[in-house]
Amino acid sequence: MKKKNKFISLIFLIILLFIIYLYKYKKKWLVSLLIYILKCLNKSYIIDINLRGIEGNFGPGRLLKGIYQILPFITRKCIFVTKQLISKNFINYLNPDFYYIPGPNIEREDFLNLVNKKIINKYIFGPNYVPRRWYNFPNVTVWKEKHFSEILNSVKGVVVHSIRVRDHIANYSKTIYNLKKYIIMRPCTNLKPKIITKFENRKIDIIFFEKYSDLNRTEQGKNLYNILEKTDKKIVKMKYKNYDRKTMKDIANNSKFIIYYSFFDTGAIGLKEIQNYGVFAFTHQKDLAINNETSFYIPELASIDNLDLAVKKILKIIENISKRKPNSELIAIKNQLINNCRNSLKDLCGSL
């Protein structure tokens, strides 16, 4: 009996050492082997993610970086991978069930080629797909917008970040009849700061964040800022594409609240990164209010002539929260759990 136990222990040790060797020196091979085994055992979907555009420094690039950080990602039903993580020896065995391209830049010729090969129904596009311009959709000079209805009918699905975005695209492209093809996947970031400054030690009361990508509300932004300046709060302005990541991190970790004044946002990765420092958020976009303890929907922020009421509401919430002296680290953790990219891929998997 003792000999048998020793033999089993020796076999186990050999297997363990082999796995450690593979992980250290043949990581791609090990990942590929595990995915192949899971595919055979669970009959899971393999989804190949195309990470073209990951070098970008703004929302789309940040989203791709967040997704890449958690790959390979395995759920009960789905295995998300990218070719960069797979051994060439396994490519033929790990034939993907679906191909996910978050930011597809596919020309008409490439699209037709996929149609002719009869594999277009395995493709998932978005969220960085359409619209190019919010109020100019569909732009007939852009082939993917002109032929969007045809594309939607052909592919497995088109990813969007919210019901608001889905309804806008569906209404303007006259594809309401095909809502089942839209896949709602939350925007995400895995940013997890090592140090979270205590609420009472933060010197900035409010970040006033401006973004006018689709609608010019510059004048209203000036009016809102002037109203805020008349209060006893310390305000710091940030504007989309006018800051670097170090500046963002420094400001976020020294701020208590953010007014996210964006017209409009589909993903708001920048806001999510700031939230992950334990910053409370105010927004006029309902889809960006991710948690009723850490973010607040203020519809009056979207008004042209009712900004005084918006500020009144915001200041009251700020006063109530400040009295409690909240734990910024706990607020950061709550936001991080919601914003994590694993949840985004779970959203996508749940739609397949």
C-alpha angles and dihedrals in degrees: 000000000000090000090051092051091049090050092050090048090050092050090048091049092050091050091047092050090047091052091048090050092050092048092050101040107013103033095149091051092050093048090049092049093050092048091050092051092048091047091054095043101042101023087229124175115256110216116194110208119208109214099192108147095032091130091070117114098210135064101304093044092045090052091053091048090052092051093046092053092064099042131154089045119180129194128170090267106025140046113199115200141153126218091245089070098046127090113240088231090065100042093099093047096048098060105173120238090206138016116217118199111179094186106025117188095182119158122221091256092054091048092052090048090057089047091052091049087052093231100105088100088067093061128098119192131193168330086184093047114085147046105038089186119018099221096034096060125160095032106192091206090064109073097211091053094043090050097033095122090054091048093049091051092050105045130070089246149318117241121224130173100231148005088255092059092043093052093047093052093041094050097047094042092043092235099127087121088066103049091133089072092062114092116202110212121170119237113248152188132189094206107145112175116213093217124041115190116229115256094241092050095056113108099197117074100189136015109208103206118192128195123165103174098138107013127035107230095155094129092049088047090055091049092049092049091049091053091050092048090060090062126080091253125113107237128196121190124220125180129198112266091003098098139056126231096256090054091048093051093047093049094043094052091050098046133086102195141016129206104206103206102182130153094213138347131179098181112001096201089166091057091049092052090052091047090055088068090064097265119153113229136215118195140165090212108087093205090061094058094091101172131016090224098051106026134040132207111224107176092182089071087074093056124103099216106017101071093120089066090048091054091045091055092045094049091050091053091046091052093050093047094045091054090058093052092219125214104253092197091058091047089050092050092050091051093044092053092052096042097047115124092230087073091053093055090045087055090052094045091050090060096055 
